């Protein structure tokens, strides 16, 4: 015969495991200090500015094939 288990406890253990997985996924997004967020925003702004400055044609000039 198989092992007798308490279904209520099994459901709670499964819910705890799912919550732990969800917490692991959310930690990188929400578990950062304000300084870390500001530093990442500054890096992103610098990279975006570099990319925007490298346009050969203005992106607002439209399609010239018309």
Helices and strands as residue ranges (DSSP letters): H 7-30, H 34-53
